[in-house]
């Protein structure tokens, strides 16, 4: 019996990974020594906090409209008109309408979640780049650097390039 991760499980782990990455780089940022680096760190954090709050506000404000659009899209894929389907009174149509509404709600929630995770991943990437740049600059010219020629073992580290 093979285990296939569901979308919910993948979504959970991707979220956890993005949050852990951001927290890790925030912790590593404590080693920054220059004022310009600290200012850049604060700018990155403020920008992404603002973007995530904006996404959350848009999600809550436009939720009903987005669900309605998703319902129409799902019904269109089935070859039906959602507005006409809602007006029908037979039990099969009501059951189909409920299923479409549920699927549309899940789609809207997943889309919002994906956008938030992508923002967190971009934040982690920018924090990583800032910290690695600061470390390389502070290490000085005599620090060992990793060669990119594909060699393995200790010979790939050299001094002062």
C-alpha positions in Angstrom: 0.0 0.0 0.0 1.5 3.3 -1.1 0.9 6.6 0.6 -0.1 9.4 -1.6 0.1 12.8 0.1 -3.1 14.7 -0.2 -3.4 18.4 -1.2 -4.1 19.3 2.5 -1.0 17.5 3.7 1.2 19.1 1.0 -0.3 22.5 1.8 0.5 22.0 5.5 4.1 21.0 5.0 4.7 23.7 2.4 3.3 26.3 4.9 5.4 24.9 7.7 8.5 24.9 5.6 8.0 28.6 4.6 7.3 29.6 8.2 10.4 27.7 9.4 12.6 29.3 6.7 11.4 32.8 7.7 12.0 32.1 11.4 15.4 30.6 10.7 16.6 33.6 8.7 15.1 36.0 11.3 17.2 34.2 13.9 20.3 34.3 11.7 19.7 38.0 11.1 20.7 38.7 14.8 24.3 38.4 13.7 24.1 41.4 11.3 26.5 44.1 12.5 25.9 47.0 10.1 23.2 49.6 10.4 22.5 49.5 6.7 21.9 45.7 7.0 19.5 46.2 9.9 17.6 48.9 8.0 17.3 46.5 4.9 16.1 43.7 7.2 13.4 46.0 8.7 12.4 47.1 5.2 12.1 43.5 4.1 10.1 42.5 7.2 7.8 45.5 7.0 7.1 45.1 3.3 6.2 41.4 3.5 4.1 41.9 6.7 2.2 44.6 4.8 1.8 42.4 1.7 0.5 39.5 3.8 -2.0 41.7 5.7 -3.2 43.1 2.3 -3.7 39.6 1.0 -5.7 38.7 4.1 -7.9 41.8 3.8 -8.5 41.1 0.1 -9.4 37.5 0.9 -12.0 38.5 3.6 -13.4 41.4 1.6 -13.8 39.6 -1.7 -14.5 36.1 -0.4 -18.2 36.0 -1.5 -17.3 37.3 -5.0 -14.4 34.9 -5.4 -16.6 31.9 -4.4 -19.3 33.0 -6.8 -16.7 33.3 -9.6 -15.3 29.9 -8.7 -18.8 28.3 -8.7 -19.4 29.7 -12.2 -16.1 28.4 -13.4 -16.6 24.9 -12.0 -20.2 24.8 -13.4 -18.8 26.1 -16.8 -16.3 23.2 -16.8 -19.2 20.8 -16.3 -21.1 22.5 -19.2 -23.8 24.0 -17.0 -25.0 27.4 -16.0 -24.6 27.8 -12.2 -27.3 30.4 -11.9 -29.9 28.1 -13.6 -28.6 25.2 -11.6 -29.3 27.1 -8.3 -32.9 27.8 -9.3 -33.8 24.2 -10.0 -35.6 22.4 -7.2 -34.9 18.7 -7.8 -32.8 16.9 -5.2 -30.0 16.0 -7.6 -29.5 19.7 -8.6 -29.5 20.8 -5.0 -26.9 18.2 -4.2 -24.8 19.2 -7.2 -25.1 22.9 -6.2 -23.9 22.1 -2.7 -21.0 20.1 -4.0 -20.0 23.0 -6.4 -20.3 25.6 -3.6 -18.0 23.4 -1.3 -15.5 22.9 -4.1 -15.5 26.6 -4.9 -14.9 27.5 -1.2 -11.9 25.1 -1.1 -10.5 26.5 -4.3 -10.7 30.1 -3.0 -9.1 29.1 0.3 -6.4 27.2 -1.4 -5.6 30.1 -3.7 -5.4 32.5 -0.7 -3.2 30.0 1.1 -0.9 29.6 -1.9 -0.4 33.3 -2.3 0.5 33.7 1.4 3.0 30.8 1.2 4.6 32.3 -1.9 5.0 35.6 -0.1 6.7 33.8 2.9 9.0 32.0 0.5 10.0 35.2 -1.2 10.6 36.8 2.2 12.8 33.9 3.3 14.8 34.2 0.0 15.4 37.9 0.4 16.4 37.4 4.1 18.8 34.6 3.0 20.4 36.8 0.3 20.8 39.7 2.7 22.4 37.6 5.4 24.7 35.7 3.0 25.8 38.9 1.4 26.5 40.5 4.8 28.5 37.4 5.9 30.6 37.3 2.7 31.3 41.0 3.0 32.2 40.8 6.7 34.4 37.7 6.2 37.0 39.7 4.3 39.2 38.8 1.4 41.1 36.0 3.2 38.1 33.9 4.0 37.6 30.6 2.2 35.1 30.6 -0.6 33.3 27.6 -2.3 34.4 27.0 -5.8 31.7 26.2 -8.3 33.7 24.0 -10.7 32.1 20.8 -9.4 35.1 19.3 -7.6 34.5 17.2 -4.5 36.3 17.0 -1.2 38.5 19.5 0.6 40.2 20.7 -2.6 37.1 22.7 -3.4 37.9 25.2 -0.6 40.6 27.7 -1.4 41.9 30.7 0.4 41.6 34.3 -0.8 40.1 34.3 -4.3 
